[in-house]
Amino acid sequence: MQIVNAEHMRALDRAAIEDCGIPGIDLMERAGRGTADYILSTYPEAASGKVTIMCGRGNNGGDGFVIARCLQQAGANVCAVLVSASDRVQGDARANLEAFRSLGGRIVEITSEQDLGRIGSDLSHACLIVDALLGTGLASDVTGLYARAMNAVSEASHAPVVAVDIPSGIDASTGRVMGCALRAHSTCTFGLPKYGHLLYPGAGYTGKLTVIDIGIPQQLIAQAKLPGSVQDMSDFAAALPERSPGAHKGDCGHVLLLAGSVGKTGAAVLCARAAMRCGAGLVTAAAPEKAQGHIAAQLLEAMSVPLDDCNGALAPEALQQILSLCADKTVLAVGPGLGSTHAVAETVRGLIPHVALPMVIDADGLNALARDPRMIKQASGPVILTPHPGEMARLTGQSTAQVQSDRIGSACSLAADLGAIVVLKGARTVIAAPDGRHWINMTGNAAMASGGMGDVLTGMISALLAQRLPALSAARLAVCLHGRIGDMIVAERGRAPVLASDIIERIPSGLRECMA
C-alpha cells in the first residue's frame, strides 16, 4: 500500500477538486460519513450513548461536524465541542457546522480556558470521544487553548478515542509529537495512510488504523508517482528463487564475511549462521587471527580464514588478503564485531574501490566510513548500508534525535547522496533506494530489542544476495522476514525478550511461510 505525507495528500485533494470536479464538501461528507459508519460498527454503544466530538475550526473539525450529524441521526446523544468561536469557522467546515446545528445539534464553543469547565461532564460521561481537532495540516507545536483542550480530554475521560484522519498533535509526515498529542484507540484516515500513522512515536498514538475511501480517483494516485509504500510479508510470496532439483552448493552463492575481533566473536558467528540458515550455499568467515579460532569452533558448516592481526583486530596487511579472498566469492559482508581501531577503518576504506562484489556494510564497517561516507560512490557493485540510528547519525553528521525525528528524510537523503540502498533499522525499519523510493516495514516487535539482531539481519541480506536476488529485493525481503520471524516467536511465547539466536533457528519456518 502506498503512503503519503501532508503535502502529497493536499495535492491529491486539490487535484480531485480542481481536475476531477469533485466538490470539496463531497469529500468531507464521505470522510465524515465513513468515520461515523466505522464508529457505529466498532462501538455499537455509540448508537444510543453519549458521544463527545472535539472539533477544531478547520477541515478536520468540518469532518467532525459531519460525524456529529450522522451519529445524531443514528440516535446518539451528541455534543460537539468547538475549540473556537463559530464565526471563525469557514468554507465547507462552516456548512457542516450549520447542518448539524439545523438538526438541533448541541455545540459548545470554547474560546477561553475558563470555558473548558463547561465540558467536564460531557467528557467524563461520554462512552466515546471523537478527536477532530487538528488534522494533517498541522505545521507547528500545539500550544494555547488547543493544548489545554487536549489535556482536558486526556484527564477527564477513560472513554475510547477515535481520531479523525490523524491523532491531534502528530506530524503527518514524520510521526513526531508536535508539543503534545492525543492518544487514540482507533484512527480513521482518508484516502491513504500517512507516514505519521506508521512511524514512531506517531504509530503509538494511532491505535487501530482504518483507511476510508473518500473517492479520490485511482488515476490521480497513479499519476502522483508516490515514492513511499508499506511492506509486509504479503509482498514477497514469489520473491525467493526456487532451487532446481540438481542444484549444488555453488549454485547458491558464496558469502565472504569480514567480521569479528577479540571480545566480539559472537557477532561474526551470528551473522554467519544467519547467512547459512537463509540459504547461502557457502560461507567463509574471515577474522583477525586471534579471534578466528573462537569463531571457527562455533561454525561447523562454514569455512574460516585467519587474517593478519594487530592486538586482536585487523592489521593493515590484511587488506591484500581480503582482496584475494574476494576473487571467487558472490557477496562481501563487512562489519559485525570488527572493532573500531584505526587499522580496521583503513582496511574497510581500502576495500571499497577495489571490490566489485555486492556489499553489505554494517556496524563497525559503517563506523569506519563515517569520516567520509561519500567514498561509497567508488564501489563498482551494489552497496547495502544497514545503520541503526546512532550509526546513521555518524554517517550524516546529525544527532541521533535528528535522525529519529525524520527517519524517512534521513534514509532517503543518504541513499540518494551515496547511490546506495539504506536500511535504517529500528521500530518500523525504513528501506530507501537511491532513486527516492522507500518502504516502511511493518513486521517486528519490541521483544526483538536485544543484542545481535543487526548481525543476523546482515547475514540474511547477504544470503539472499548470494542467491542472486537483486540488491533492493534482498534488503526488503530480509528486513521483512527478520521481523516476521520475531512476530511468530512472540505469537507463540508471549512478549518475553527474543534473542538473535532465536531468530536464526526460526529462519526455515519464516522461509516456508514466505514460499507458501
Order of alpha helices (4+ residues) and beta strands (2+ residues): alpha-alpha-beta-alpha-beta-alpha-beta-alpha-beta-alpha-beta-beta-alpha-alpha-beta-alpha-beta-beta-alpha-beta-alpha-beta-beta-beta-alpha-beta-alpha-beta-alpha-beta-alpha-alpha-alpha-beta-beta-beta-alpha-alpha-alpha
